[in-house]
Amino acid sequence: MLVRFWGVRGSTPTPQSENLRYGGNTSCVEVRINGHIYVFDCGTGFRNLGKQLLQESNGAPISAHIFLSHFHWDHIQGIPFFTPLYSGRESSFIFHSSSRTVGQTSFSVHVGPVGAGVEGAGTAIE
């Protein structure tokens, strides 16, 4: 098992030099178990995780389960900048959240340019 913290800050990213030890990105944790990728929250650290996944995949499809604890900005603001979402239909990302968070919105994003297969709450997003 591998656990990697891509973001540990709350509320807003803090890129100042005094925060370099623990990083300045908002919440995003990657867990890998037996070749499967699980991501917990999609703060600004989600962007760097996406870059790493693309580099590792070398063009191969990427699959991951992504769990959103809630829809506050510091837990979702990395989603539009997660480049694997735009990498093609072969990649697949399944988003999970509790029934309490489904229906909450903090921003409106048209998913038309998203190229990867994306699912959430049992419904594919086209």
C-alpha positions as CSV (number, residue, x, y, z in Angstrom):
1,M,0.0,0.0,0.0
2,L,1.2,3.5,-0.9
3,V,-0.3,6.6,0.7
4,R,0.8,10.0,-0.7
5,F,-0.4,13.4,0.5
6,W,-0.8,15.8,-2.5
7,G,-2.4,18.5,-0.4
8,V,-2.9,19.0,3.4
9,R,-4.0,22.7,3.7
10,G,-7.5,23.9,4.5
11,S,-9.6,26.7,3.0
12,T,-7.1,28.2,0.6
13,P,-3.8,27.1,-0.9
14,T,-0.7,28.6,0.8
15,P,2.3,28.6,-1.5
16,Q,4.5,30.7,0.7
17,S,8.1,29.5,1.3
18,E,7.5,28.9,5.0
19,N,5.0,26.2,4.0
20,L,7.4,24.2,1.8
21,R,7.9,21.5,4.4
22,Y,4.3,20.2,4.2
23,G,3.3,21.9,1.0
24,G,0.8,24.6,0.2
25,N,-1.9,22.7,-1.7
26,T,-5.4,22.0,-0.3
27,S,-6.6,18.5,0.5
28,C,-5.9,15.5,-1.8
29,V,-4.7,12.1,-0.7
30,E,-3.8,9.3,-3.0
31,V,-3.9,5.6,-1.9
32,R,-2.7,2.7,-4.1
33,I,-3.6,-0.8,-3.2
34,N,-2.9,-3.8,-5.4
35,G,-2.7,-1.7,-8.5
36,H,-5.9,0.3,-7.8
37,I,-5.9,4.1,-7.3
38,Y,-8.1,5.7,-4.7
39,V,-8.2,9.5,-4.3
40,F,-9.7,11.3,-1.3
41,D,-10.7,14.9,-2.0
42,C,-9.8,17.0,-5.0
43,G,-8.2,20.2,-3.6
44,T,-5.4,22.0,-5.5
45,G,-3.1,19.0,-4.9
46,F,-5.3,17.0,-7.3
47,R,-3.7,19.0,-10.2
48,N,-0.2,17.7,-9.4
49,L,-1.6,14.2,-8.9
50,G,-3.0,14.4,-12.4
51,K,0.4,15.4,-13.8
52,Q,2.1,12.5,-12.0
53,L,-0.5,10.0,-13.2
54,L,-0.1,11.1,-16.9
55,Q,3.6,10.9,-16.6
56,E,3.5,7.4,-15.1
57,S,0.9,6.1,-17.5
58,N,2.9,6.9,-20.6
59,G,-0.3,7.2,-22.7
60,A,-2.0,4.2,-21.2
61,P,-5.6,4.6,-19.8
62,I,-5.9,5.7,-16.2
63,S,-8.6,4.5,-13.8
64,A,-9.3,5.8,-10.3
65,H,-12.0,5.9,-7.7
66,I,-12.4,9.5,-6.3
67,F,-14.1,10.1,-3.0
68,L,-15.3,13.6,-2.1
69,S,-15.9,14.2,1.6
70,H,-17.9,17.3,0.9
71,F,-18.1,20.1,-1.7
72,H,-16.3,23.0,0.0
73,W,-14.0,24.8,-2.4
74,D,-10.8,23.5,-0.7
75,H,-11.9,19.9,-1.4
76,I,-13.0,20.4,-5.1
77,Q,-11.0,23.3,-6.6
78,G,-8.5,21.0,-8.3
79,I,-11.1,19.2,-10.4
80,P,-11.1,21.5,-13.5
81,F,-7.3,21.3,-13.5
82,F,-7.0,17.5,-13.3
83,T,-5.6,16.9,-16.9
84,P,-6.4,13.2,-17.0
85,L,-10.1,14.1,-17.2
86,Y,-9.4,15.4,-20.7
87,S,-7.1,12.6,-21.8
88,G,-9.7,10.5,-23.7
89,R,-12.5,8.0,-23.3
90,E,-10.2,5.1,-22.4
91,S,-9.5,6.6,-18.9
92,S,-12.2,6.2,-16.3
93,F,-12.9,8.0,-13.1
94,I,-15.7,7.1,-10.7
95,F,-16.6,9.9,-8.2
96,H,-18.1,8.9,-4.9
97,S,-19.8,11.1,-2.2
98,S,-22.2,10.7,0.6
99,S,-25.9,11.2,-0.1
100,R,-25.6,14.4,2.1
101,T,-23.3,16.0,-0.4
102,V,-25.1,15.0,-3.6
103,G,-26.9,18.0,-5.0
104,Q,-24.7,20.6,-3.3
105,T,-23.1,22.8,-5.8
106,S,-20.3,25.4,-5.4
107,F,-19.6,26.1,-9.0
108,S,-21.1,25.2,-12.4
109,V,-18.9,23.4,-14.8
110,H,-20.0,22.2,-18.3
111,V,-18.5,18.8,-18.7
112,G,-18.6,18.9,-22.5
113,P,-14.8,19.2,-22.9
114,V,-14.2,16.3,-20.5
115,G,-12.8,13.4,-22.6
116,A,-12.5,10.6,-20.0
117,G,-15.3,8.4,-18.9
118,V,-16.7,10.0,-15.7
119,E,-19.3,8.5,-13.4
120,G,-21.0,9.7,-10.3
121,A,-24.0,8.6,-8.2
122,G,-24.6,5.7,-10.5
123,T,-25.0,7.9,-13.6
124,A,-22.4,8.4,-16.4
125,I,-21.7,12.0,-17.1
126,E,-21.5,12.7,-20.8
